[in-house]
Amino acid sequence: MSDNQDRMQRLLDRANSLPITPGVYIMKDAAGKVIYVGKSRKLKNRVSQYFQNSEKSTKTARMVERVHSFDYILCETEIEALSLENTLIKQYTPKYNIRLKDAKSYPYIKITDETYPRVVMTRKRDADKGKYFGPYSGVSTVYAVIGSLQKALQLPSCKRKFPEQIGKERPCLYYQIKQCCGVCTGKVTPEEYAEKIHTAQELLRGNTAAEKRRLTERMMALAEQERYEAAAVCRDTIAALDRLAQKQSVVGAPDDEYDVFGLYDDGVTSALSVFFVRGGVCTDKQDYLFDKENITDKDSLLSFICDLYRGRSDIPRLILISFNPEEEDRQTAAEFLGGLAGRRVEIRTPERGVLRALCETVTANAKEVADKSATRESRREGVLLRLAHLLELESYPSRIESYDISNLGKEHLTAGMIVTKDGSFSKRDYRSFKIKSVQGTDDYASMREALARRFAHLNDAEGSFAEYPDLILLDGGKGHVGVVRELAREMGVDVPIYGMVKDDFHKTRALCTDQDEISIAKENAVFQFIYGIQEEVHRYSVGTMKKAKSKTLVTSSLTKIPGIGPAKAAALLKMPGGLQAVKRASRQELMAIKGIGEKDADAIIQHFKEKR
């Protein structure tokens, strides 16, 4: 029996000993690193399938080839297993799982908690009384929605504070052209404004048809009371909503509210698109492109969709999907989402009719996303293959590391390291090195120190530094390459090292060894790629150096105050707002900082008072 057969039999025997209960399984490689997390309502049946001689997808088979062991956690219910699976995927970020990227930067629309609330864009969901809608696919979408609401409901778009600035200045142009109700004139009561904000909230929730019915009923009631001006406001709002609807992409009836997920997977490239339909119109869409090694089976996709809704405030009653999962998995996901929404949620795969056609449209959108990615990837792959040929590399340069040294005079020597993976910048792997052992501006010695520290981590068990580079590019000439190649030999590191040579105009000219130059002038695609790397590593290293300099300048400005040394200066700068907050702080606020006494606080206040 081969080693691989022995491994598979060992894993199958252990899987067959598992209980037939809900739970989560955690696949690990030979180094103990988590590479896949899954859940099942019947652990034994699900896990044993991986190690049987049954037909598997290419991606699943590739993952199973790397499994050396697995752990499992038993759960009381399938819902608990689904929730735990999502938590563990976030914790371990396994290579083969599909997962949402960090959504902290996604934009939301916020209705503020004020006497005259504002509709604004924000990237943070604070624990306040404001109402949040989203997240949306991008800032442009958010501002388009806000602009439409402001025009339709005549909401103010200026920066004036209400009610403080009511009557303080003349109304602006937007009031003159009837695109603002004119809160600043004092003619709009909080109750009238609250009516507009209520309508904005309903529109953001997708309740357009219901809101139009409510406005119509209110208009009729006001007319019967002979409150004709108020009735006219309702009439104009209804007309504005009709005009707004004409500009939107109508995909259903006015009361339709659902999200539509379409999956495209050709075995190599996969993408998931979602259209958010509110009030019968597509209000937003998002596309998710998965790595070629991510497993996109139906169960994983349902888990991904559940995770997506954890960060959304508007879970619809109906979710349409283009694929057919197991019925029990569908019900588990629907129950989980129902718990988040506080009401029943249905997940359905339409078989025919308009909704099926809509699923196919969204799937076609996902295919277009995947095709574009495949085209870009093919182009990058061609560039890397050509680069490998020019440099006579023995392996495909998947991971390329590039280094540059920046300094400001004889101070703040910094080495920047950037990384490309398969031709794309991998910013999560960027690192910087504060040069410690070099006196003066010796670039060669600085580069040697930075690379020595980097090479020392090649045997790390995990982390970015544990990944062996296929190619190292130095922002420098033959001298830089010679120094680093000598270092690599001393440390037993076998990796190709080349320099990126610049011309008299500080532009990329060629690549070089410690002896020769390799022209890339006629290799346009390779030239553009190397030029991009050289510009990026220079930008990153200079930016890191400037940050270090700025921090030192701020700290040194505080150490000029009698009694304030580096430790106290660092403590002061931890105040929310940094130096500006220190300048404005009261005596009590300063004394609340650890290490700052009465005498220190008085000295700080006096120092900045004299500066004014």
C-alpha positions in Angstrom: 0.0 0.0 0.0 1.4 3.4 -1.0 1.8 6.2 1.5 -1.1 8.1 -0.1 -3.4 5.1 0.1 -2.3 4.5 3.7 -3.1 8.2 4.5 -6.5 8.0 2.9 -7.4 4.7 4.7 -6.3 6.1 8.0 -8.4 9.2 7.6 -11.4 7.2 6.4 -11.2 4.9 9.4 -11.3 7.9 11.7 -14.1 9.5 9.7 -16.2 6.3 10.1 -15.8 6.5 13.8 -17.5 9.9 14.0 -21.1 10.3 15.3 -24.0 10.9 13.0 -24.8 14.3 14.6 -24.5 18.0 13.5 -21.0 19.5 13.8 -18.1 21.2 12.2 -15.0 19.6 10.7 -11.6 21.2 10.4 -9.2 19.8 7.8 -5.4 20.3 8.4 -2.3 19.8 6.3 0.9 18.1 7.4 2.1 21.2 9.1 -1.1 21.4 11.2 -2.4 24.4 9.3 -6.1 24.7 8.8 -6.9 24.4 5.1 -10.7 23.9 5.1 -13.6 24.2 7.4 -17.0 22.7 6.8 -20.2 21.7 8.6 -22.7 18.9 8.3 -25.9 17.7 9.9 -24.4 14.2 9.8 -20.7 14.4 10.5 -19.8 10.8 9.8 -21.5 10.7 6.4 -20.1 14.0 5.2 -16.5 13.6 6.4 -16.1 10.0 5.2 -17.2 11.1 1.7 -13.9 13.0 1.3 -11.8 9.9 1.8 -13.7 7.4 -0.3 -13.0 6.6 -3.9 -16.1 8.5 -5.0 -16.1 11.1 -7.7 -15.0 14.6 -6.5 -14.6 18.0 -8.1 -11.1 19.0 -9.1 -10.9 21.6 -6.4 -12.2 19.2 -3.7 -9.8 16.5 -4.8 -6.9 19.0 -4.6 -7.8 19.9 -1.1 -8.2 16.2 0.0 -4.7 15.5 -1.3 -3.3 17.9 1.3 -5.3 16.7 4.3 -3.1 15.0 6.9 -5.5 15.1 9.8 -8.8 16.7 10.9 -10.6 17.8 14.1 -14.3 18.1 14.7 -16.6 19.9 17.0 -20.1 18.5 17.8 -23.0 20.9 17.9 -26.5 20.7 19.3 -28.2 21.9 16.1 -27.5 22.5 12.4 -28.0 26.3 13.0 -25.3 26.2 15.7 -23.0 24.3 13.3 -23.6 26.9 10.6 -22.8 29.8 12.9 -19.7 28.1 14.2 -18.5 27.3 10.7 -18.7 31.0 9.8 -16.7 31.9 13.0 -14.0 29.4 12.3 -13.6 30.4 8.7 -13.0 34.0 9.8 -10.6 32.8 12.5 -8.4 30.5 10.3 -9.0 32.0 6.8 -8.5 28.5 5.3 -7.0 28.3 1.8 -9.9 26.3 0.2 -12.9 28.1 1.8 -14.8 30.9 0.0 -15.2 33.8 2.4 -16.1 37.4 2.5 -13.3 39.9 2.5 -13.1 42.3 5.3 -16.1 44.5 4.9 -15.1 47.3 7.2 -14.6 49.7 4.3 -17.9 49.0 2.6 -20.0 52.1 2.5 -23.4 52.5 4.2 -26.2 55.1 4.1 -26.9 56.6 7.5 -29.9 58.6 8.6 -28.5 60.6 11.6 -30.3 61.0 14.9 -30.9 64.7 15.1 -33.9 67.1 15.2 -33.4 67.5 11.4 -31.8 64.2 10.4 -29.3 64.0 7.5 -28.9 61.3 4.9 -25.1 60.7 4.7 -22.5 58.2 3.5 -20.4 56.5 6.2 -18.0 53.6 6.3 -18.6 52.9 10.0 -21.5 51.4 11.9 -21.4 53.1 15.2 -23.5 52.0 18.2 -25.6 55.1 18.1 -29.3 55.8 17.4 -28.7 56.5 13.7 -30.4 54.2 11.1 -28.0 52.4 8.7 -28.8 50.9 5.3 -26.4 48.7 3.3 -23.6 47.9 2.9 -23.5 49.0 -0.8 -21.2 47.9 -3.5 -19.4 51.2 -3.8 -19.2 54.8 -2.9 -20.6 55.9 -6.3 -23.7 53.8 -5.7 -24.2 55.4 -2.3 -23.9 58.9 -3.5 -26.2 58.2 -6.5 -28.9 56.9 -4.0 -28.4 59.9 -1.7 -28.6 62.3 -4.6 -31.8 60.7 -5.8 -33.4 61.0 -2.4 -32.3 64.6 -2.0 -33.8 65.5 -5.3 -37.0 63.5 -4.9 -37.7 64.6 -1.3 -36.0 68.1 -1.4 -33.7 67.1 1.4 -30.9 69.6 2.2 -27.4 68.7 0.9 -25.6 71.6 2.5 -23.3 71.5 5.5 -25.4 73.9 7.7 -26.4 72.7 11.2 -30.1 72.7 12.1 -31.8 74.1 14.0 -28.8 76.2 15.1 -28.3 77.9 11.8 -32.0 78.4 10.9 -32.5 82.0 9.7 -28.7 82.9 10.0 -28.0 82.9 6.3 -29.8 83.4 3.0 -31.2 80.2 1.4 -28.9 78.7 -1.2 -29.4 78.1 -4.9 -30.9 74.6 -4.4 -33.8 76.2 -2.5 -34.3 78.7 -5.4 -34.5 75.9 -8.0 -36.8 73.9 -5.7 -34.3 71.1 -5.0 -34.3 71.8 -1.3 -37.2 72.3 1.1 -35.4 75.2 2.8 -35.0 74.2 6.4 -32.8 77.2 6.8 -35.8 79.6 6.2 -37.5 78.4 9.3 -40.7 77.5 7.3 -40.2 73.7 7.7 -41.3 72.3 11.1 -39.6 69.3 12.6 -42.8 67.3 12.0 -42.9 68.2 8.3 -39.2 67.3 8.0 -39.8 64.0 9.9 -42.4 63.1 7.2 -39.7 63.4 4.5 -37.2 61.4 6.5 -39.9 58.7 7.1 -40.3 58.5 3.3 -36.6 58.3 2.8 -36.4 55.4 5.2 -39.1 53.5 3.5 -37.5 54.0 0.1 -34.1 52.8 1.4 -35.9 49.7 2.8 -37.4 49.1 -0.7 -41.0 49.9 0.4 -41.6 52.2 -2.6 -45.1 51.0 -3.5 -46.3 50.9 0.1 -45.0 54.4 0.7 -46.7 55.8 -2.4 -50.0 54.3 -1.2 -49.4 55.9 2.3 -48.7 59.3 0.7 -51.8 59.0 -1.5 -54.0 58.3 1.4 -52.5 61.2 3.4 -52.9 63.5 0.4 -56.6 62.7 0.2 -57.1 63.1 4.0 -55.3 66.5 4.0 -57.4 67.6 1.0 -60.6 66.7 2.9 -59.4 68.8 5.8 -58.8 71.6 3.3 -55.1 71.6 4.1 -54.3 72.1 0.5 -50.6 73.2 0.8 -49.7 70.1 2.8 -51.7 67.9 0.3 -49.7 69.5 -2.5 -46.4 68.5 -0.8 -47.6 64.9 -0.8 -48.7 65.2 -4.5 -45.3 66.5 -5.5 -43.5 63.8 -3.5 -45.5 61.1 -5.3 -44.7 62.7 -8.7 -41.0 62.8 -7.8 -41.1 59.1 -6.8 -42.7 58.3 -10.2 -40.0 60.2 -12.0 -37.3 58.4 -9.9 -38.8 55.0 -10.8 -38.6 55.8 -14.5 -34.8 56.1 -14.3 -34.4 52.8 -12.4 -34.0 49.3 -13.9 -37.4 47.7 -13.4 -37.2 43.9 -13.0 -40.4 43.1 -11.2 -43.7 44.3 -9.9 -43.8 47.4 -7.6 -44.2 45.3 -4.5 -41.4 42.8 -5.3 -38.6 42.6 -2.8 -36.0 39.8 -3.1 -32.3 39.2 -3.7 -31.1 37.1 -6.6 -27.9 35.0 -6.5 -26.3 33.6 -9.7 -23.3 31.3 -9.7 -20.9 30.6 -12.5 -18.3 27.9 -12.1 -16.4 26.3 -15.0 -14.3 24.1 -12.7 -11.4 26.6 -12.8 -12.9 30.1 -12.4 -16.0 30.8 -10.3 -18.0 33.9 -9.4 -21.1 34.8 -7.6 -23.3 37.8 -8.5 -26.2 39.2 -6.5 -28.8 41.7 -7.5 -30.7 43.4 -4.7 -34.3 44.1 -5.9 -36.4 46.5 -3.8 -39.8 47.9 -4.9 -39.4 46.0 -8.2 -36.2 47.7 -9.2 -32.6 46.6 -9.0 -31.2 49.0 -6.4 -27.6 47.6 -6.2 -25.5 44.6 -7.3 -22.3 43.0 -6.0 -19.9 40.5 -7.6 -17.7 38.0 -5.7 -14.8 36.5 -7.6 -13.4 33.4 -5.9 -9.8 32.1 -6.0 -9.2 29.2 -8.4 -8.6 26.9 -5.4 -11.7 27.9 -3.4 -14.2 25.1 -3.1 -17.6 26.3 -4.3 -19.9 23.4 -3.6 -23.6 24.2 -2.8 -23.3 23.9 0.9 -20.3 26.3 1.0 -22.2 28.8 -1.1 -25.2 28.7 1.4 -22.7 29.4 4.2 -21.2 32.2 2.3 -24.6 33.8 1.6 -25.5 33.5 5.3 -22.3 35.3 6.2 -23.0 38.0 3.7 -26.3 38.8 5.5 -24.7 39.1 8.9 -23.5 42.6 7.9 -26.7 43.7 6.2 -29.7 45.4 7.8 -32.2 44.5 5.0 -32.7 40.8 4.7 -35.6 40.2 2.3 -38.4 37.7 2.8 -37.4 35.9 -0.4 -33.9 34.9 -1.6 -33.6 33.4 -5.1 -30.6 31.2 -6.0 -29.6 29.7 -9.3 -28.3 26.4 -7.9 -30.1 23.5 -6.2 -28.7 22.6 -2.7 -29.8 19.8 -0.5 -33.3 20.6 0.8 -32.2 20.2 4.5 -29.2 22.6 3.9 -31.6 25.1 2.3 -33.9 24.9 5.2 -31.1 25.3 7.7 -29.8 28.4 5.9 -33.3 29.9 5.7 -33.9 29.3 9.4 -30.5 30.9 10.2 -31.4 34.0 8.1 -34.9 34.1 9.7 -33.3 34.3 13.1 -31.2 37.3 11.9 -34.2 39.0 10.3 -36.7 38.3 13.1 -39.2 36.8 10.6 -39.6 34.0 8.1 -37.1 34.0 5.2 -37.5 31.7 2.2 -34.7 30.5 -0.1 -36.0 29.3 -3.4 -34.5 28.0 -6.7 -37.1 29.0 -9.4 -37.6 26.3 -12.1 -39.4 28.4 -14.7 -41.0 31.8 -15.5 -39.8 35.3 -14.9 -37.9 34.6 -11.7 -36.0 31.8 -13.4 -35.1 34.1 -16.3 -33.9 36.7 -13.7 -31.6 34.0 -12.1 -30.2 33.3 -15.5 -29.5 37.0 -16.1 -27.6 37.2 -12.8 -25.7 34.0 -13.6 -24.7 35.5 -17.0 -23.4 38.6 -15.1 -21.3 36.2 -12.9 -20.0 34.6 -16.0 -18.9 37.9 -17.4 -17.1 38.7 -14.1 -15.3 35.4 -14.3 -14.4 35.7 -18.0 -12.9 39.1 -17.4 -10.8 37.8 -14.5 -9.7 34.8 -16.6 -8.6 37.2 -19.4 -6.6 39.4 -16.9 -5.1 36.3 -15.3 -4.1 34.9 -18.7 -2.4 38.2 -19.6 -0.5 38.3 -16.3 0.5 34.7 -16.7 1.9 35.4 -20.1 3.9 38.3 -18.7 5.3 36.2 -15.9 6.2 33.4 -18.3 8.0 35.8 -20.6 9.9 37.3 -17.6 10.9 33.8 -16.5 12.2 33.2 -20.0 14.2 36.4 -20.1 15.8 35.7 -16.7 16.2 32.0 -17.4 14.4 31.1 -14.2 14.0 27.5 -13.3 10.4 28.0 -11.8 7.4 30.2 -12.6 7.8 33.5 -10.6 4.5 33.3 -8.6 5.7 35.2 -5.6 8.0 38.2 -6.3 9.4 40.3 -3.6 10.9 43.8 -4.3 12.9 46.0 -2.0 13.9 49.7 -1.8 15.8 51.8 0.7 14.6 55.3 1.6 16.1 57.9 4.0 15.9 61.5 5.0 19.5 62.6 5.2 21.2 60.4 7.7 18.0 59.7 9.6 15.0 57.3 9.3 16.6 54.7 7.1 13.8 52.4 6.0 13.6 49.4 3.7 10.3 48.8 2.0 9.2 45.3 0.8 6.3 44.8 -1.6 5.0 41.5 -2.9 3.2 40.4 -6.1 1.4 37.1 -6.2 0.7 35.7 -9.7 1.2 39.2 -11.1 -1.0 41.1 -8.7 0.1 43.3 -5.8 -0.5 41.6 -2.5 -0.7 44.5 -0.1 -1.4 42.3 3.0 2.1 40.9 2.5 3.9 44.3 2.4 6.5 44.9 5.1 8.9 47.6 6.2 12.2 47.4 8.0 13.6 50.1 10.2 17.3 49.9 9.6 19.1 49.7 12.9 22.8 48.8 12.4 23.8 51.2 9.7 25.4 54.6 10.3 25.0 57.2 7.6 23.5 56.6 4.2 25.0 53.3 3.1 22.4 51.8 0.8 24.3 48.6 0.3 24.6 47.9 4.1 21.0 48.9 4.6 19.8 46.5 1.9 22.0 43.7 3.4 20.5 44.3 6.8 16.9 44.2 5.5 17.4 41.1 3.5 19.2 39.3 6.3 16.2 39.9 8.6 13.9 38.7 5.9 15.9 35.6 5.1 16.0 34.7 8.8 12.2 34.1 8.7 12.2 31.7 5.8 12.0 28.7 8.2 9.0 30.2 10.0 6.2 27.6 10.5 3.5 30.0 9.2 2.9 33.6 8.1 3.7 35.6 5.0 7.5 35.4 5.7 7.3 31.6 5.6 6.5 31.7 1.9 9.6 31.3 -0.2 10.0 33.9 -2.9 10.4 32.7 -6.5 12.2 36.0 -7.4 13.7 39.0 -5.6 14.0 42.4 -7.3 16.1 45.1 -5.8 15.6 48.8 -6.6 19.2 49.3 -7.5 22.1 48.2 -9.7 24.9 45.7 -9.9 26.3 46.7 -6.5 23.0 46.0 -4.7 22.7 42.7 -6.4 26.2 41.6 -5.6 25.8 42.5 -1.9 22.5 40.6 -1.5 23.6 37.6 -3.6 26.7 37.2 -1.3 24.4 37.4 1.7 22.1 34.7 0.3 25.1 32.4 -0.3 26.2 33.0 3.3 22.7 32.1 4.7 22.2 29.2 2.4 19.3 30.8 0.5 18.8 29.8 -3.1 16.6 32.4 -4.8 17.1 34.4 -8.0 18.1 38.0 -7.3 18.1 40.8 -9.8 18.3 44.6 -9.8 15.9 47.1 -11.4 18.1 49.7 -13.1 16.9 53.2 -13.7 18.0 55.6 -16.5 19.1 59.3 -16.0 15.4 60.3 -15.8 14.8 57.9 -12.9 12.8 55.5 -15.1 13.1 51.8 -15.4 15.7 50.8 -18.0 16.7 47.2 -17.5 17.2 44.3 -15.1 20.6 43.3 -14.0 22.7 40.7 -12.3 25.9 41.6 -10.4 27.7 41.3 -13.8 25.3 42.0 -16.7 22.3 44.0 -17.8 19.2 42.4 -19.4 17.3 44.9 -21.6 13.5 44.9 -21.4 13.0 48.0 -23.6 11.5 46.0 -26.4 9.5 43.7 -24.1 6.6 46.2 -23.6 4.4 43.9 -21.3 7.4 42.9 -19.2 8.6 46.5 -19.1 5.2 47.8 -17.9 5.1 45.1 -15.2 8.6 45.8 -13.9 8.0 49.6 -14.1 4.9 49.1 -12.0 6.8 47.1 -9.3 9.6 49.7 -9.2 7.2 52.6 -8.8 5.1 50.7 -6.1 8.1 49.7 -4.0 9.5 53.3 -4.1 6.1 54.7 -3.2 5.7 52.3 -0.3 9.3 52.7 1.1 9.1 56.6 0.9 5.7 56.6 2.5 6.8 54.4 5.4 9.9 56.6 5.9 7.7 59.8 5.9 5.4 58.3 8.5 8.3 57.5 10.8 9.7 61.0 10.3 6.2 62.6 11.0 5.8 60.5 14.2 9.3 61.6 15.4 8.6 65.2 14.7 5.3 65.1 16.7 6.9 63.3 19.6 9.9 65.7 19.6 7.6 68.7 19.7 6.1 67.4 22.9 9.5 66.5 24.5 10.3 70.2 24.3 7.8 70.7 27.1 9.6 70.7 30.5 9.0 67.4 32.3 7.8 65.6 29.2 10.1 62.8 27.9 9.6 60.3 25.1 7.5 57.9 27.3 5.1 60.6 28.4 5.0 62.0 24.9 4.0 58.6 23.5 1.3 58.3 26.2 -0.1 61.7 25.3 -0.2 60.9 21.6 -2.4 57.8 22.3 -5.3 60.2 23.1 -8.1 60.0 20.5 -7.3 62.8 18.0 -3.6 62.7 18.6 -1.6 66.0 18.9 -4.6 68.2 18.2 -6.5 66.6 21.0 -3.6 67.2 23.4 -3.6 70.9 22.4 -7.3 71.2 23.2 -7.3 69.0 26.3 -8.3 70.4 29.7 -6.2 70.0 32.9 -8.4 67.1 34.1 -8.3 65.3 30.7 -4.5 65.5 30.6 -4.1 64.2 34.2 -6.3 61.2 33.3 -3.5 60.0 31.2 -1.1 57.6 32.9 2.1 59.3 34.0 0.8 62.9 33.6 0.6 64.8 36.9 -0.6 68.2 37.8 2.7 69.9 37.1 2.9 68.1 33.7 -0.6 69.1 32.8 0.0 72.8 33.6 3.2 72.8 31.6 1.5 71.3 28.6 -1.4 73.8 28.7 1.1 76.7 29.2 3.3 75.5 26.3 0.4 75.5 23.7 -1.0 78.7 25.1 2.2 80.4 24.3 2.2 79.0 20.8 -1.2 80.5 20.0 
